[in-house]
């Protein structure tokens, strides 16, 4: 894992601190050790340190002040900071009075925000680390990516070990970490919601239908989804609705888990060939997460939506304010029927760039639609030639 070069760049000028967020096992601690090898680091996953600092937060300040001046020129690393939110007052004091820099690392800011703790008042920039991307792993075995996912340790494991690790990740982290952090009180209902999320993954969401499955009201289901968003475990894609002549769906959102392999484990999916409906869903999810990671790492912050009419015409992803439309098809040969959504969207957005990402071996142009092999699309994306 140490040999994987991550795209994320954290460059901190004098007096500037940062938060680094990301789900567990995405490689945050490994990244920080490589990026700041001379930094003083505290890991609150260590039980003795956790209890000592939780009981007396001033201990952290005293330990930091005991370090030599050369060490304190580097940012101080605090790992799993959400476990001891009270230390943020000490961090604030050290930033203000001694001009120290910090990188505060964790898997979720939700507990901090809900507890109304000190979030440093804008003194820390925000970064996020995602699972691996196509640009970081180079040559891609697509089936391996879709089955293993791109959490570094899972991606590098054998098929057998990866399946066991994914199952443990879903059971021990996705469910129980939420409970352990006290982010939801009704454990049975949230567990049923998590199962329901599996079969609605990547589809338009009906809060009412899921609420019926879980035995709670739709307001509670919305809160459950928000828990997944705030803990960085899911991505929400909203419908695109600006300046449309057709009757379009404008309210139902889609939700995707942060990793295609974790989603496959949750939905009990094992892909054996590069074809079929299940492959198509996983392939779409993979392209989405590349778009999400590129948006964050490039700091472009473009909008990412989907478009669907009430008659069922759909475009998977609309980028920006409508500059680029991306349809994802797992087919090895695209047909005219695969282009209907893009063609319909073009009717009221004639200047848009329309791209159909697929499994064909070569690029071609069908009218105004660029039919593009997925490898070419990802190369252009990371070279900033898509948006």
N, C-alpha and C positions, 0 to 999 in steps of 0.2 A: 504493500500500500504506500510505503514511503517513496517509491519510485514513480508514482503517478503525479505528474505536474498539474496542479490545479490552476484554473483560469483566474479565479478570484485574486484581486490585488488590493491589499490594505496598505496604503501609504499614509502615514500620519505625520503631519507637520508638528512643529513645537506646540505644546499645550493642547493638542487635540487628542481626544480619546474616542473609543468606538465600542459599539455593541456588535457582537457576531452571533447571529441566531441560525438555527438549523435543527432539523430532527436528529434524534440520536443515531449515531453510527455513520453519519454523512462525512465524517473525517475532520471535524472542527479542531479537536485537540492536536491531531497529527499535523494539520495545516499550520497551526499556531507555533508548534515546536519548530517546524521548518522555517517559518517566516520570521520568527523572533527567537532565535536559538539562545541568545544571551539574556533573555528576560527572566525576571523573578516570576514564578508561577505558583498559584494556589488552586488545588483541585478539590472542590467541595463534595465530590463523590467519595472522598476519603472520610470514613466515619469519624475518626478521631478529630480531624480538622473541623469537620462540620459541627460536631457537638461543642467543641471548644469555642469556635467563633460565634455560633448561635447563642451560646450562653453569655459571651462577652465580646461584642463586635470590636471593641477597642484593641483587642489582641492583634487583630489584623493590622491596624495602623502601627502598633509597636513593632511588629515583625518587619513591616516594610521599612520603617525608619531605621532599623538596625542594619539594613543592607548598605553596601558601599556606594559612593557617588556614581561610579562608572556603571554599576548595574542599574541604578535608578534613572540613567539617561535613556534606557530602553523602556517601552511600555510594560507595565505590570499586568500579568495575565491572571484573571479570575475566572475559573472554569466552573460551569453549572451554578452561576451566580443566582439563579432564581430560587435555589434552595435556601439561601440565607439573605433575603432581601434587605435586612437591617444593615448589612455592610455598606449599602449604597450611600448612607449618610457619611460614613467614614471616607469613602471614595470621593464624595463631593468635597469634603474638607481638604483632602490631600491635593485635589486638583486646584482648588481655589487658593490655598495657602502655600503650597510647595511646587505648583506647576507640574506635578507628576502627570504622566499619561497612563491610561489603562485600556486594555481590551477585555471587555466583559462578555463572557461567552455562555451560551445556554441554549436549551431546547425550546423554551417558550417564555415570552414576556407577559403572557396572560395573567399568571399569578401575581406578578409584580404590579401590573396595572390595576387589577381588581382589588389589590390590597392598598392602593393609593400610596405606594412607596415612592421614594425619591428616584425619579428617572433622569436626574442630572440636568434637567431644564435645557435640553438642546446642546449640552456640552459634549455629547458623544454622537458621532456619526453612526448610521445603521448599515450593517452589511448582513448578507444572508448567504449561507453555503448550501448548495443543492447536492443531490447525488451526482455522480459522474456525468459528463456530457460527451457527445460524439467527438468533439475537438480534443478532449482530454485523453480518450482511450485510443484514438487513431483508427486502425482497421477494425471494422465492426462485423461481428457475427450476429445478424439480426435476431435469429431465434434465441441465441444465448442472452442477448440484451432483454428481450421481451419476457423470457422465462425467469432469468436470474434477477432482473432489475439492475439498477446502477448504484445502489448503496455499495461503496467500495468493497467491503469484506464479502458481501454476497456475490458480487460480480466475479470476484477472483476465486471463489470456491468451486469444487466439483459439483456436478448436478445433484448428487445424493446429499451432500452436506448443505448445499444451498437450500434445498427444499426443507430440511430440518431447521435451518437458521431462519428462513422466512416464516415458518409456522411459529417458532418461538418469538420472533419479533412481533407478529400480529397478536399473539396471546399475551405476551409479557409486557410489551411496550404500548402498543396502540390502545389496548383496553385498560390494562392495570395502571399504566403511568397516568392516564387521565384520572382514574379513581384516586391514586396515591397523592396526586397534586390537589385533590379536593375540588376539581373543576366541575364536577357534577355530583349531585347527592343521590339520585335515584339510579343505583347501579344496575338493577335488572332491566329497567327501561332503556338505559343507555346501551346495554349489551344487546338488547333486541334491535335497537336503532342501528347498531353497528352491523348486525347481520343484514338488515334491510338495505343499508347503504351498499352492500355488495352487489345486489341485483339491480340497483338503480345507478350504479357507477357510470358516469359519462353520459347519462340520459337526462332529459328534462325532468326536473324534480317536482313532484306533487307533495307538498308538506302534509296535506290532509290525508293522503293515502298512507304515507309512512307513519303518521301519528296514529292511524287506526291499527297498524301493525304493532306499534310499540305500546299501545294502551295509554298514551298521553295526548295532550292537545297539540295543535300545530305550532303554537307559540313556543312550546318546549322543544319541539323538533327543530325549529329554526335556531334555537339556542344551542342545540347539540351540533348542528352544522357549524355554527360560529365557533364552538370549542375547537373543532377540527381545523378551521381556518386560523384561529389565533395561535394554536400550537404548531402551525406550519405543516400539519399532516394532510391538508387538502388544499386544492386550488378551486376557486369559484370562477366560472365563466358566465358572464351575463349576456343576455341577448342584445344584439345591435338593432337599434330602432330609428336612427336618425334619417330624416328625409326620405322615407320609403313610400312609394306609390302603392305597393301591394299591402294586403292585410298581413301583418307580420306579428309573430308572438313576441311580446315585450316584457313579460313578467317572470316566466319560468326560468330558473337558473340551472346550470349544470355543475356538478361537482366531480372532481377527479382527485384520487389520492396522489401524494407527492412522488411516488415511485411506481413504475409499471410492474415491477416484480412483486411488490407488496400487494398491489391491486390484484395481480394474478393469484396470489395465495388466498386472499380474502374471497375471491370469486371462484376458487377451486378450478382454476384454468391451467392447463398444461398444453402448450402448443408443440406439435410435432412436425408441422409443415407450414410453409409460407403461403397459406391460402385459407379461405373460409371466413365466416363471420367473426369468430372469436379472435382470429389473427387480425382482422381489420380493426376491431375495437382496440386491441393492444397497440397496434401500429399507430393509430390516431393518438392514443394516450402518449406514446413515446415522442411523437412530433410536437405535441402540446408542451411537454416538459422541456424539450429543447428550446421552444419559443420563450417559455417562462424564464429559464435560466439565462438565455441570451439577453432578455430584457433587463434582468437584474444586473448581470455582470457588465453589460455595456452602458448601464445607467441611462438608457434611452426612455424607459418608462412609458412606452406606447400602450394604448388601450388594446385589450385582447378580448374579443367577443365572438359569439356565433350568431348566425342569421337563419331564421326558419319562418316559412309562411304557414298560414293555417291550412293550406292545401298539402303541406308536407315537403315542399322544396326547401333545401337546406344547404348552407355553406358552413363547414366546420369552424373556420376561424377567420374573423375579420380583424385586421391589424390597423392600429391608429384610428383615425376618424373616418376610415373607409378607403385608405390608400391601397391596401393589398387584401385580396381575398384568397384564402388557402383552403382547398378541399383535399382531403386525404383518402386515398383508396388503396387497399391492399392488393389490388389486382395486378397481375403481370401483363395484362393487356387492357387498356382503358377503352370503354365503348361510349357511344354518344349519350346513353342513358346516365353515365357517370358524370356528365357535364351539365345536366339540366339545372342544378342549383346555381352553379357559377353563371350560366347564361341568363337565368332569371334575375340574379343580382345585378348583372351588367346592364339590364334594361333601364334602371334608374341611377346607375353609377357608371357611366360610359368611360370615364377616365381611369377607372380602377385597374390595377394590375391583377390579373387572375391567374392563379397557379394551381395546377392539379398535381399533387405529390403522389407518386405511385411506385410500383415495383418494376416498371418497364426499364429496359437496359439503356435506352438513349433518349435524349431530349427530342421533342417535336412540338410544332405549333399548330393548333387547331383553331382557326379563326383568330380571336384575341386571347385564347386560353393557352398558356404555356404548360405543356405536359412534361413533367420533370421527374427523373429518377430521384429517389429520396436522398441518396448520397450527394448528388449535385445540389439539391435544395439546402441540405445542411451545410455544405461548404460555402454556398453563397450567403446563407444566414450568418454564419460566424465571421465571414469576411465583410459583413455590414452591407451586402448588396441586395438584400431583400427589403429591409426597412432600417 
